[in-house]
Amino acid sequence: MVRDGRITQAARPDDFPWIAPKIEDLVPQGSIFYDEPLRPGEPSIMEECDPEVWLGTSAARKVDILSEQDLDQRDGWAMVLLHAELNEAG
């Protein structure tokens, strides 16, 4: 979850790489979060993104494809969904 551009919560399955930004950090530059704002409740399309934007260099090496989708909500809230396709090293 994101509020006013800052990460407030993060949930991930055990096999998903750790994201580099921590709770209270700003959403990283390069995220589609900063693209054109959406209407509340309207999700963006799922877009491939550079894994290093969210995962950092070490974890990004384990990912073939990282995709991101955003859902803007009211009062500065948003959800960011990340989907990773891991390579054989992951």
mmCIF file as gemmi writes it, N, C-alpha and C atoms, coordinates in Angstrom:
data_model
loop_
_atom_site.group_PDB
_atom_site.id
_atom_site.type_symbol
_atom_site.label_atom_id
_atom_site.label_alt_id
_atom_site.label_comp_id
_atom_site.label_asym_id
_atom_site.label_entity_id
_atom_site.label_seq_id
_atom_site.pdbx_PDB_ins_code
_atom_site.Cartn_x
_atom_site.Cartn_y
_atom_site.Cartn_z
_atom_site.occupancy
_atom_site.B_iso_or_equiv
_atom_site.pdbx_formal_charge
_atom_site.auth_seq_id
_atom_site.auth_asym_id
_atom_site.pdbx_PDB_model_num
ATOM 1 N N . MET Axp A 1 ? 0.846 -1.186 0 1 0 ? 1 A 1
ATOM 2 C CA . MET Axp A 1 ? 0 0 0 1 0 ? 1 A 1
ATOM 3 C C . MET Axp A 1 ? 0.885 1.241 0 1 0 ? 1 A 1
ATOM 4 N N . VAL Axp A 2 ? 0.356 2.268 -0.607 1 0 ? 2 A 1
ATOM 5 C CA . VAL Axp A 2 ? 1.069 3.535 -0.732 1 0 ? 2 A 1
ATOM 6 C C . VAL Axp A 2 ? 0.131 4.65 -0.29 1 0 ? 2 A 1
ATOM 7 N N . ARG Axp A 3 ? 0.675 5.6 0.44 1 0 ? 3 A 1
ATOM 8 C CA . ARG Axp A 3 ? -0.092 6.795 0.812 1 0 ? 3 A 1
ATOM 9 C C . ARG Axp A 3 ? 0.768 8.005 0.527 1 0 ? 3 A 1
ATOM 10 N N . ASP Axp A 4 ? 0.246 8.907 -0.293 1 0 ? 4 A 1
ATOM 11 C CA . ASP Axp A 4 ? 0.955 10.136 -0.653 1 0 ? 4 A 1
ATOM 12 C C . ASP Axp A 4 ? 2.377 9.853 -1.15 1 0 ? 4 A 1
ATOM 13 N N . GLY Axp A 5 ? 2.513 8.778 -1.944 1 0 ? 5 A 1
ATOM 14 C CA . GLY Axp A 5 ? 3.792 8.457 -2.555 1 0 ? 5 A 1
ATOM 15 C C . GLY Axp A 5 ? 4.753 7.667 -1.698 1 0 ? 5 A 1
ATOM 16 N N . ARG Axp A 6 ? 4.368 7.352 -0.451 1 0 ? 6 A 1
ATOM 17 C CA . ARG Axp A 6 ? 5.234 6.581 0.458 1 0 ? 6 A 1
ATOM 18 C C . ARG Axp A 6 ? 4.656 5.191 0.69 1 0 ? 6 A 1
ATOM 19 N N . ILE Axp A 7 ? 5.528 4.219 0.745 1 0 ? 7 A 1
ATOM 20 C CA . ILE Axp A 7 ? 5.115 2.841 0.99 1 0 ? 7 A 1
ATOM 21 C C . ILE Axp A 7 ? 4.713 2.71 2.458 1 0 ? 7 A 1
ATOM 22 N N . THR Axp A 8 ? 3.497 2.218 2.69 1 0 ? 8 A 1
ATOM 23 C CA . THR Axp A 8 ? 3.009 2.07 4.061 1 0 ? 8 A 1
ATOM 24 C C . THR Axp A 8 ? 2.937 0.605 4.5 1 0 ? 8 A 1
ATOM 25 N N . GLN Axp A 9 ? 2.763 -0.301 3.545 1 0 ? 9 A 1
ATOM 26 C CA . GLN Axp A 9 ? 2.687 -1.733 3.841 1 0 ? 9 A 1
ATOM 27 C C . GLN Axp A 9 ? 3.23 -2.498 2.655 1 0 ? 9 A 1
ATOM 28 N N . ALA Axp A 10 ? 3.756 -3.684 2.919 1 0 ? 10 A 1
ATOM 29 C CA . ALA Axp A 10 ? 4.193 -4.571 1.838 1 0 ? 10 A 1
ATOM 30 C C . ALA Axp A 10 ? 3.896 -6.001 2.257 1 0 ? 10 A 1
ATOM 31 N N . ALA Axp A 11 ? 3.323 -6.752 1.358 1 0 ? 11 A 1
ATOM 32 C CA . ALA Axp A 11 ? 3.048 -8.172 1.599 1 0 ? 11 A 1
ATOM 33 C C . ALA Axp A 11 ? 3.575 -8.943 0.398 1 0 ? 11 A 1
ATOM 34 N N . ARG Axp A 12 ? 4.163 -10.099 0.666 1 0 ? 12 A 1
ATOM 35 C CA . ARG Axp A 12 ? 4.712 -10.892 -0.435 1 0 ? 12 A 1
ATOM 36 C C . ARG Axp A 12 ? 4.696 -12.363 -0.058 1 0 ? 12 A 1
ATOM 37 N N . PRO Axp A 13 ? 4.548 -13.228 -1.069 1 0 ? 13 A 1
ATOM 38 C CA . PRO Axp A 13 ? 4.672 -14.655 -0.795 1 0 ? 13 A 1
ATOM 39 C C . PRO Axp A 13 ? 6.139 -15.004 -0.526 1 0 ? 13 A 1
ATOM 40 N N . ASP Axp A 14 ? 6.385 -16.13 0.082 1 0 ? 14 A 1
ATOM 41 C CA . ASP Axp A 14 ? 7.745 -16.531 0.446 1 0 ? 14 A 1
ATOM 42 C C . ASP Axp A 14 ? 8.696 -16.606 -0.739 1 0 ? 14 A 1
ATOM 43 N N . ASP Axp A 15 ? 8.191 -16.941 -1.931 1 0 ? 15 A 1
ATOM 44 C CA . ASP Axp A 15 ? 9.077 -17.105 -3.08 1 0 ? 15 A 1
ATOM 45 C C . ASP Axp A 15 ? 9.282 -15.809 -3.877 1 0 ? 15 A 1
ATOM 46 N N . PHE Axp A 16 ? 8.708 -14.704 -3.422 1 0 ? 16 A 1
ATOM 47 C CA . PHE Axp A 16 ? 8.886 -13.433 -4.12 1 0 ? 16 A 1
ATOM 48 C C . PHE Axp A 16 ? 10.123 -12.732 -3.571 1 0 ? 16 A 1
ATOM 49 N N . PRO Axp A 17 ? 10.965 -12.156 -4.441 1 0 ? 17 A 1
ATOM 50 C CA . PRO Axp A 17 ? 12.165 -11.459 -3.957 1 0 ? 17 A 1
ATOM 51 C C . PRO Axp A 17 ? 11.795 -10.266 -3.055 1 0 ? 17 A 1
ATOM 52 N N . TRP Axp A 18 ? 12.691 -9.946 -2.148 1 0 ? 18 A 1
ATOM 53 C CA . TRP Axp A 18 ? 12.494 -8.763 -1.305 1 0 ? 18 A 1
ATOM 54 C C . TRP Axp A 18 ? 12.566 -7.515 -2.162 1 0 ? 18 A 1
ATOM 55 N N . ILE Axp A 19 ? 11.686 -6.552 -1.89 1 0 ? 19 A 1
ATOM 56 C CA . ILE Axp A 19 ? 11.785 -5.277 -2.596 1 0 ? 19 A 1
ATOM 57 C C . ILE Axp A 19 ? 12.799 -4.403 -1.87 1 0 ? 19 A 1
ATOM 58 N N . ALA Axp A 20 ? 13.461 -3.557 -2.631 1 0 ? 20 A 1
ATOM 59 C CA . ALA Axp A 20 ? 14.513 -2.71 -2.07 1 0 ? 20 A 1
ATOM 60 C C . ALA Axp A 20 ? 13.961 -1.582 -1.189 1 0 ? 20 A 1
ATOM 61 N N . PRO Axp A 21 ? 12.905 -0.859 -1.621 1 0 ? 21 A 1
ATOM 62 C CA . PRO Axp A 21 ? 12.415 0.214 -0.751 1 0 ? 21 A 1
ATOM 63 C C . PRO Axp A 21 ? 11.796 -0.357 0.527 1 0 ? 21 A 1
ATOM 64 N N . LYS Axp A 22 ? 11.959 0.356 1.592 1 0 ? 22 A 1
ATOM 65 C CA . LYS Axp A 22 ? 11.428 -0.04 2.903 1 0 ? 22 A 1
ATOM 66 C C . LYS Axp A 22 ? 10.139 0.728 3.194 1 0 ? 22 A 1
ATOM 67 N N . ILE Axp A 23 ? 9.433 0.295 4.229 1 0 ? 23 A 1
ATOM 68 C CA . ILE Axp A 23 ? 8.24 1.012 4.688 1 0 ? 23 A 1
ATOM 69 C C . ILE Axp A 23 ? 8.645 2.454 5.006 1 0 ? 23 A 1
ATOM 70 N N . GLU Axp A 24 ? 7.84 3.382 4.563 1 0 ? 24 A 1
ATOM 71 C CA . GLU Axp A 24 ? 8.028 4.835 4.701 1 0 ? 24 A 1
ATOM 72 C C . GLU Axp A 24 ? 8.912 5.427 3.615 1 0 ? 24 A 1
ATOM 73 N N . ASP Axp A 25 ? 9.568 4.591 2.78 1 0 ? 25 A 1
ATOM 74 C CA . ASP Axp A 25 ? 10.327 5.122 1.645 1 0 ? 25 A 1
ATOM 75 C C . ASP Axp A 25 ? 9.348 5.576 0.563 1 0 ? 25 A 1
ATOM 76 N N . LEU Axp A 26 ? 9.804 6.485 -0.271 1 0 ? 26 A 1
ATOM 77 C CA . LEU Axp A 26 ? 9.021 6.884 -1.439 1 0 ? 26 A 1
ATOM 78 C C . LEU Axp A 26 ? 8.987 5.736 -2.444 1 0 ? 26 A 1
ATOM 79 N N . VAL Axp A 27 ? 7.924 5.656 -3.216 1 0 ? 27 A 1
ATOM 80 C CA . VAL Axp A 27 ? 7.871 4.728 -4.333 1 0 ? 27 A 1
ATOM 81 C C . VAL Axp A 27 ? 9.067 5.061 -5.224 1 0 ? 27 A 1
ATOM 82 N N . PRO Axp A 28 ? 9.814 4.06 -5.67 1 0 ? 28 A 1
ATOM 83 C CA . PRO Axp A 28 ? 11.033 4.362 -6.426 1 0 ? 28 A 1
ATOM 84 C C . PRO Axp A 28 ? 10.766 5.045 -7.768 1 0 ? 28 A 1
ATOM 85 N N . GLN Axp A 29 ? 11.67 5.944 -8.128 1 0 ? 29 A 1
ATOM 86 C CA . GLN Axp A 29 ? 11.601 6.578 -9.445 1 0 ? 29 A 1
ATOM 87 C C . GLN Axp A 29 ? 11.721 5.487 -10.494 1 0 ? 29 A 1
ATOM 88 N N . GLY Axp A 30 ? 11 5.599 -11.574 1 0 ? 30 A 1
ATOM 89 C CA . GLY Axp A 30 ? 10.981 4.574 -12.601 1 0 ? 30 A 1
ATOM 90 C C . GLY Axp A 30 ? 9.76 3.679 -12.495 1 0 ? 30 A 1
ATOM 91 N N . SER Axp A 31 ? 9.028 3.786 -11.383 1 0 ? 31 A 1
ATOM 92 C CA . SER Axp A 31 ? 7.787 3.037 -11.212 1 0 ? 31 A 1
ATOM 93 C C . SER Axp A 31 ? 6.69 3.678 -12.055 1 0 ? 31 A 1
ATOM 94 N N . ILE Axp A 32 ? 5.762 2.847 -12.555 1 0 ? 32 A 1
ATOM 95 C CA . ILE Axp A 32 ? 4.633 3.413 -13.305 1 0 ? 32 A 1
ATOM 96 C C . ILE Axp A 32 ? 3.684 4.18 -12.384 1 0 ? 32 A 1
ATOM 97 N N . PHE Axp A 33 ? 3.917 4.099 -11.085 1 0 ? 33 A 1
ATOM 98 C CA . PHE Axp A 33 ? 3.151 4.879 -10.117 1 0 ? 33 A 1
ATOM 99 C C . PHE Axp A 33 ? 3.184 6.363 -10.487 1 0 ? 33 A 1
ATOM 100 N N . TYR Axp A 34 ? 4.292 6.804 -11.074 1 0 ? 34 A 1
ATOM 101 C CA . TYR Axp A 34 ? 4.462 8.219 -11.407 1 0 ? 34 A 1
ATOM 102 C C . TYR Axp A 34 ? 3.925 8.585 -12.782 1 0 ? 34 A 1
ATOM 103 N N . ASP Axp A 35 ? 3.394 7.609 -13.52 1 0 ? 35 A 1
ATOM 104 C CA . ASP Axp A 35 ? 2.775 7.911 -14.818 1 0 ? 35 A 1
ATOM 105 C C . ASP Axp A 35 ? 1.502 8.707 -14.568 1 0 ? 35 A 1
ATOM 106 N N . GLU Axp A 36 ? 0.776 8.97 -15.612 1 0 ? 36 A 1
ATOM 107 C CA . GLU Axp A 36 ? -0.466 9.744 -15.496 1 0 ? 36 A 1
ATOM 108 C C . GLU Axp A 36 ? -1.356 9.198 -14.39 1 0 ? 36 A 1
ATOM 109 N N . PRO Axp A 37 ? -1.879 10.057 -13.51 1 0 ? 37 A 1
ATOM 110 C CA . PRO Axp A 37 ? -2.767 9.583 -12.45 1 0 ? 37 A 1
ATOM 111 C C . PRO Axp A 37 ? -4.045 8.969 -13.03 1 0 ? 37 A 1
ATOM 112 N N . LEU Axp A 38 ? -4.537 7.975 -12.34 1 0 ? 38 A 1
ATOM 113 C CA . LEU Axp A 38 ? -5.766 7.296 -12.744 1 0 ? 38 A 1
ATOM 114 C C . LEU Axp A 38 ? -6.917 7.794 -11.884 1 0 ? 38 A 1
ATOM 115 N N . ARG Axp A 39 ? -8.12 7.523 -12.333 1 0 ? 39 A 1
ATOM 116 C CA . ARG Axp A 39 ? -9.279 7.809 -11.482 1 0 ? 39 A 1
ATOM 117 C C . ARG Axp A 39 ? -9.303 6.776 -10.369 1 0 ? 39 A 1
ATOM 118 N N . PRO Axp A 40 ? -9.734 7.144 -9.169 1 0 ? 40 A 1
ATOM 119 C CA . PRO Axp A 40 ? -9.811 6.171 -8.077 1 0 ? 40 A 1
ATOM 120 C C . PRO Axp A 40 ? -10.619 4.941 -8.494 1 0 ? 40 A 1
ATOM 121 N N . GLY Axp A 41 ? -10.055 3.77 -8.2 1 0 ? 41 A 1
ATOM 122 C CA . GLY Axp A 41 ? -10.71 2.521 -8.525 1 0 ? 41 A 1
ATOM 123 C C . GLY Axp A 41 ? -10.421 2.007 -9.917 1 0 ? 41 A 1
ATOM 124 N N . GLU Axp A 42 ? -9.694 2.782 -10.714 1 0 ? 42 A 1
ATOM 125 C CA . GLU Axp A 42 ? -9.366 2.387 -12.082 1 0 ? 42 A 1
ATOM 126 C C . GLU Axp A 42 ? -7.923 1.872 -12.114 1 0 ? 42 A 1
ATOM 127 N N . PRO Axp A 43 ? -7.72 0.566 -12.37 1 0 ? 43 A 1
ATOM 128 C CA . PRO Axp A 43 ? -6.349 0.035 -12.376 1 0 ? 43 A 1
ATOM 129 C C . PRO Axp A 43 ? -5.613 0.39 -13.664 1 0 ? 43 A 1
ATOM 130 N N . SER Axp A 44 ? -4.319 0.504 -13.549 1 0 ? 44 A 1
ATOM 131 C CA . SER Axp A 44 ? -3.492 0.658 -14.743 1 0 ? 44 A 1
ATOM 132 C C . SER Axp A 44 ? -3.406 -0.703 -15.427 1 0 ? 44 A 1
ATOM 133 N N . ILE Axp A 45 ? -2.845 -0.711 -16.623 1 0 ? 45 A 1
ATOM 134 C CA . ILE Axp A 45 ? -2.573 -1.999 -17.239 1 0 ? 45 A 1
ATOM 135 C C . ILE Axp A 45 ? -1.324 -2.583 -16.578 1 0 ? 45 A 1
ATOM 136 N N . MET Axp A 46 ? -1.171 -3.898 -16.629 1 0 ? 46 A 1
ATOM 137 C CA . MET Axp A 46 ? 0.032 -4.544 -16.107 1 0 ? 46 A 1
ATOM 138 C C . MET Axp A 46 ? 1.146 -4.271 -17.111 1 0 ? 46 A 1
ATOM 139 N N . GLU Axp A 47 ? 2.218 -3.62 -16.635 1 0 ? 47 A 1
ATOM 140 C CA . GLU Axp A 47 ? 3.324 -3.237 -17.513 1 0 ? 47 A 1
ATOM 141 C C . GLU Axp A 47 ? 4.62 -3.835 -17.019 1 0 ? 47 A 1
ATOM 142 N N . GLU Axp A 48 ? 5.438 -4.283 -17.965 1 0 ? 48 A 1
ATOM 143 C CA . GLU Axp A 48 ? 6.766 -4.768 -17.625 1 0 ? 48 A 1
ATOM 144 C C . GLU Axp A 48 ? 7.608 -3.57 -17.173 1 0 ? 48 A 1
ATOM 145 N N . CYS Axp A 49 ? 8.407 -3.778 -16.141 1 0 ? 49 A 1
ATOM 146 C CA . CYS Axp A 49 ? 9.277 -2.7 -15.662 1 0 ? 49 A 1
ATOM 147 C C . CYS Axp A 49 ? 10.669 -3.258 -15.398 1 0 ? 49 A 1
ATOM 148 N N . ASP Axp A 50 ? 11.627 -2.385 -15.237 1 0 ? 50 A 1
ATOM 149 C CA . ASP Axp A 50 ? 12.998 -2.774 -14.925 1 0 ? 50 A 1
ATOM 150 C C . ASP Axp A 50 ? 13.015 -3.354 -13.509 1 0 ? 50 A 1
ATOM 151 N N . PRO Axp A 51 ? 13.43 -4.611 -13.333 1 0 ? 51 A 1
ATOM 152 C CA . PRO Axp A 51 ? 13.426 -5.205 -11.996 1 0 ? 51 A 1
ATOM 153 C C . PRO Axp A 51 ? 14.247 -4.424 -10.972 1 0 ? 51 A 1
ATOM 154 N N . GLU Axp A 52 ? 15.304 -3.74 -11.41 1 0 ? 52 A 1
ATOM 155 C CA . GLU Axp A 52 ? 16.13 -2.991 -10.466 1 0 ? 52 A 1
ATOM 156 C C . GLU Axp A 52 ? 15.397 -1.811 -9.838 1 0 ? 52 A 1
ATOM 157 N N . VAL Axp A 53 ? 14.335 -1.335 -10.488 1 0 ? 53 A 1
ATOM 158 C CA . VAL Axp A 53 ? 13.555 -0.23 -9.912 1 0 ? 53 A 1
ATOM 159 C C . VAL Axp A 53 ? 13.022 -0.631 -8.535 1 0 ? 53 A 1
ATOM 160 N N . TRP Axp A 54 ? 12.489 -1.831 -8.431 1 0 ? 54 A 1
ATOM 161 C CA . TRP Axp A 54 ? 11.877 -2.285 -7.182 1 0 ? 54 A 1
ATOM 162 C C . TRP Axp A 54 ? 12.751 -3.226 -6.36 1 0 ? 54 A 1
ATOM 163 N N . LEU Axp A 55 ? 13.629 -3.99 -7.015 1 0 ? 55 A 1
ATOM 164 C CA . LEU Axp A 55 ? 14.31 -5.076 -6.318 1 0 ? 55 A 1
ATOM 165 C C . LEU Axp A 55 ? 15.767 -4.804 -5.979 1 0 ? 55 A 1
ATOM 166 N N . GLY Axp A 56 ? 16.382 -3.861 -6.611 1 0 ? 56 A 1
ATOM 167 C CA . GLY Axp A 56 ? 17.806 -3.668 -6.417 1 0 ? 56 A 1
ATOM 168 C C . GLY Axp A 56 ? 18.59 -4.659 -7.272 1 0 ? 56 A 1
ATOM 169 N N . THR Axp A 57 ? 19.882 -4.451 -7.397 1 0 ? 57 A 1
ATOM 170 C CA . THR Axp A 57 ? 20.705 -5.207 -8.327 1 0 ? 57 A 1
ATOM 171 C C . THR Axp A 57 ? 20.754 -6.697 -8.017 1 0 ? 57 A 1
ATOM 172 N N . SER Axp A 58 ? 21.003 -7.075 -6.8 1 0 ? 58 A 1
ATOM 173 C CA . SER Axp A 58 ? 21.169 -8.488 -6.449 1 0 ? 58 A 1
ATOM 174 C C . SER Axp A 58 ? 19.894 -9.291 -6.689 1 0 ? 58 A 1
ATOM 175 N N . ALA Axp A 59 ? 18.781 -8.839 -6.173 1 0 ? 59 A 1
ATOM 176 C CA . ALA Axp A 59 ? 17.517 -9.564 -6.342 1 0 ? 59 A 1
ATOM 177 C C . ALA Axp A 59 ? 17.04 -9.522 -7.784 1 0 ? 59 A 1
ATOM 178 N N . ALA Axp A 60 ? 17.35 -8.459 -8.512 1 0 ? 60 A 1
ATOM 179 C CA . ALA Axp A 60 ? 16.906 -8.331 -9.905 1 0 ? 60 A 1
ATOM 180 C C . ALA Axp A 60 ? 17.536 -9.399 -10.787 1 0 ? 60 A 1
ATOM 181 N N . ARG Axp A 61 ? 18.721 -9.886 -10.429 1 0 ? 61 A 1
ATOM 182 C CA . ARG Axp A 61 ? 19.37 -10.933 -11.211 1 0 ? 61 A 1
ATOM 183 C C . ARG Axp A 61 ? 18.584 -12.236 -11.201 1 0 ? 61 A 1
ATOM 184 N N . LYS Axp A 62 ? 17.714 -12.425 -10.23 1 0 ? 62 A 1
ATOM 185 C CA . LYS Axp A 62 ? 16.924 -13.652 -10.105 1 0 ? 62 A 1
ATOM 186 C C . LYS Axp A 62 ? 15.606 -13.576 -10.877 1 0 ? 62 A 1
ATOM 187 N N . VAL Axp A 63 ? 15.345 -12.426 -11.501 1 0 ? 63 A 1
ATOM 188 C CA . VAL Axp A 63 ? 14.052 -12.177 -12.146 1 0 ? 63 A 1
ATOM 189 C C . VAL Axp A 63 ? 14.235 -11.986 -13.648 1 0 ? 63 A 1
ATOM 190 N N . ASP Axp A 64 ? 13.488 -12.767 -14.426 1 0 ? 64 A 1
ATOM 191 C CA . ASP Axp A 64 ? 13.498 -12.564 -15.876 1 0 ? 64 A 1
ATOM 192 C C . ASP Axp A 64 ? 12.61 -11.383 -16.249 1 0 ? 64 A 1
ATOM 193 N N . ILE Axp A 65 ? 11.408 -11.346 -15.681 1 0 ? 65 A 1
ATOM 194 C CA . ILE Axp A 65 ? 10.453 -10.281 -15.992 1 0 ? 65 A 1
ATOM 195 C C . ILE Axp A 65 ? 9.789 -9.821 -14.703 1 0 ? 65 A 1
ATOM 196 N N . LEU Axp A 66 ? 9.74 -8.518 -14.5 1 0 ? 66 A 1
ATOM 197 C CA . LEU Axp A 66 ? 8.977 -7.927 -13.403 1 0 ? 66 A 1
ATOM 198 C C . LEU Axp A 66 ? 7.914 -7.042 -14.019 1 0 ? 66 A 1
ATOM 199 N N . SER Axp A 67 ? 6.675 -7.262 -13.61 1 0 ? 67 A 1
ATOM 200 C CA . SER Axp A 67 ? 5.558 -6.449 -14.099 1 0 ? 67 A 1
ATOM 201 C C . SER Axp A 67 ? 4.931 -5.718 -12.924 1 0 ? 67 A 1
ATOM 202 N N . GLU Axp A 68 ? 4.35 -4.567 -13.226 1 0 ? 68 A 1
ATOM 203 C CA . GLU Axp A 68 ? 3.756 -3.703 -12.195 1 0 ? 68 A 1
ATOM 204 C C . GLU Axp A 68 ? 2.38 -3.233 -12.652 1 0 ? 68 A 1
ATOM 205 N N . GLN Axp A 69 ? 1.469 -3.17 -11.7 1 0 ? 69 A 1
ATOM 206 C CA . GLN Axp A 69 ? 0.139 -2.616 -11.943 1 0 ? 69 A 1
ATOM 207 C C . GLN Axp A 69 ? -0.213 -1.744 -10.743 1 0 ? 69 A 1
ATOM 208 N N . ASP Axp A 70 ? -0.818 -0.611 -10.995 1 0 ? 70 A 1
ATOM 209 C CA . ASP Axp A 70 ? -1.192 0.319 -9.933 1 0 ? 70 A 1
ATOM 210 C C . ASP Axp A 70 ? -2.697 0.518 -9.9 1 0 ? 70 A 1
ATOM 211 N N . LEU Axp A 71 ? -3.2 0.743 -8.706 1 0 ? 71 A 1
ATOM 212 C CA . LEU Axp A 71 ? -4.614 1.052 -8.511 1 0 ? 71 A 1
ATOM 213 C C . LEU Axp A 71 ? -4.694 2.266 -7.6 1 0 ? 71 A 1
ATOM 214 N N . ASP Axp A 72 ? -5.045 3.408 -8.177 1 0 ? 72 A 1
ATOM 215 C CA . ASP Axp A 72 ? -5.214 4.616 -7.371 1 0 ? 72 A 1
ATOM 216 C C . ASP Axp A 72 ? -6.518 4.524 -6.596 1 0 ? 72 A 1
ATOM 217 N N . GLN Axp A 73 ? -6.495 5.068 -5.375 1 0 ? 73 A 1
ATOM 218 C CA . GLN Axp A 73 ? -7.676 5.108 -4.534 1 0 ? 73 A 1
ATOM 219 C C . GLN Axp A 73 ? -7.882 6.55 -4.085 1 0 ? 73 A 1
ATOM 220 N N . ARG Axp A 74 ? -8.764 6.762 -3.156 1 0 ? 74 A 1
ATOM 221 C CA . ARG Axp A 74 ? -9.03 8.13 -2.69 1 0 ? 74 A 1
ATOM 222 C C . ARG Axp A 74 ? -8.052 8.565 -1.61 1 0 ? 74 A 1
ATOM 223 N N . ASP Axp A 75 ? -8.01 9.863 -1.39 1 0 ? 75 A 1
ATOM 224 C CA . ASP Axp A 75 ? -7.255 10.472 -0.296 1 0 ? 75 A 1
ATOM 225 C C . ASP Axp A 75 ? -5.776 10.125 -0.299 1 0 ? 75 A 1
ATOM 226 N N . GLY Axp A 76 ? -5.193 10.002 -1.5 1 0 ? 76 A 1
ATOM 227 C CA . GLY Axp A 76 ? -3.755 9.764 -1.608 1 0 ? 76 A 1
ATOM 228 C C . GLY Axp A 76 ? -3.327 8.311 -1.503 1 0 ? 76 A 1
ATOM 229 N N . TRP Axp A 77 ? -4.265 7.399 -1.368 1 0 ? 77 A 1
ATOM 230 C CA . TRP Axp A 77 ? -3.938 5.976 -1.252 1 0 ? 77 A 1
ATOM 231 C C . TRP Axp A 77 ? -3.814 5.336 -2.626 1 0 ? 77 A 1
ATOM 232 N N . ALA Axp A 78 ? -2.979 4.301 -2.709 1 0 ? 78 A 1
ATOM 233 C CA . ALA Axp A 78 ? -2.832 3.515 -3.935 1 0 ? 78 A 1
ATOM 234 C C . ALA Axp A 78 ? -2.312 2.13 -3.565 1 0 ? 78 A 1
ATOM 235 N N . MET Axp A 79 ? -2.562 1.171 -4.443 1 0 ? 79 A 1
ATOM 236 C CA . MET Axp A 79 ? -1.989 -0.167 -4.307 1 0 ? 79 A 1
ATOM 237 C C . MET Axp A 79 ? -1.088 -0.407 -5.506 1 0 ? 79 A 1
ATOM 238 N N . VAL Axp A 80 ? 0.041 -1.042 -5.259 1 0 ? 80 A 1
ATOM 239 C CA . VAL Axp A 80 ? 0.97 -1.417 -6.315 1 0 ? 80 A 1
ATOM 240 C C . VAL Axp A 80 ? 1.099 -2.939 -6.278 1 0 ? 80 A 1
ATOM 241 N N . LEU Axp A 81 ? 0.842 -3.566 -7.406 1 0 ? 81 A 1
ATOM 242 C CA . LEU Axp A 81 ? 0.97 -5.015 -7.529 1 0 ? 81 A 1
ATOM 243 C C . LEU Axp A 81 ? 2.194 -5.307 -8.381 1 0 ? 81 A 1
ATOM 244 N N . LEU Axp A 82 ? 3.093 -6.138 -7.844 1 0 ? 82 A 1
ATOM 245 C CA . LEU Axp A 82 ? 4.266 -6.558 -8.59 1 0 ? 82 A 1
ATOM 246 C C . LEU Axp A 82 ? 4.157 -8.047 -8.879 1 0 ? 82 A 1
ATOM 247 N N . HIS Axp A 83 ? 4.519 -8.452 -10.097 1 0 ? 83 A 1
ATOM 248 C CA . HIS Axp A 83 ? 4.514 -9.86 -10.481 1 0 ? 83 A 1
ATOM 249 C C . HIS Axp A 83 ? 5.893 -10.182 -11.056 1 0 ? 83 A 1
ATOM 250 N N . ALA Axp A 84 ? 6.563 -11.164 -10.444 1 0 ? 84 A 1
ATOM 251 C CA . ALA Axp A 84 ? 7.904 -11.542 -10.891 1 0 ? 84 A 1
ATOM 252 C C . ALA Axp A 84 ? 7.888 -12.923 -11.512 1 0 ? 84 A 1
ATOM 253 N N . GLU Axp A 85 ? 8.529 -13.028 -12.671 1 0 ? 85 A 1
ATOM 254 C CA . GLU Axp A 85 ? 8.796 -14.318 -13.28 1 0 ? 85 A 1
ATOM 255 C C . GLU Axp A 85 ? 10.269 -14.608 -13.01 1 0 ? 85 A 1
ATOM 256 N N . LEU Axp A 86 ? 10.509 -15.577 -12.138 1 0 ? 86 A 1
ATOM 257 C CA . LEU Axp A 86 ? 11.866 -15.884 -11.712 1 0 ? 86 A 1
ATOM 258 C C . LEU Axp A 86 ? 12.594 -16.715 -12.753 1 0 ? 86 A 1
ATOM 259 N N . ASN Axp A 87 ? 13.919 -16.5 -12.855 1 0 ? 87 A 1
ATOM 260 C CA . ASN Axp A 87 ? 14.724 -17.325 -13.741 1 0 ? 87 A 1
ATOM 261 C C . ASN Axp A 87 ? 15.222 -18.542 -12.964 1 0 ? 87 A 1
ATOM 262 N N . GLU Axp A 88 ? 16.002 -19.369 -13.585 1 0 ? 88 A 1
ATOM 263 C CA . GLU Axp A 88 ? 16.474 -20.588 -12.934 1 0 ? 88 A 1
ATOM 264 C C . GLU Axp A 88 ? 17.334 -20.316 -11.713 1 0 ? 88 A 1
ATOM 265 N N . ALA Axp A 89 ? 18.01 -19.168 -11.673 1 0 ? 89 A 1
ATOM 266 C CA . ALA Axp A 89 ? 18.824 -18.812 -10.513 1 0 ? 89 A 1
ATOM 267 C C . ALA Axp A 89 ? 17.966 -18.396 -9.33 1 0 ? 89 A 1
ATOM 268 N N . GLY Axp A 90 ? 16.691 -18 -9.604 1 0 ? 90 A 1
ATOM 269 C CA . GLY Axp A 90 ? 15.814 -17.509 -8.56 1 0 ? 90 A 1
ATOM 270 C C . GLY Axp A 90 ? 15.208 -18.624 -7.817 1 0 ? 90 A 1
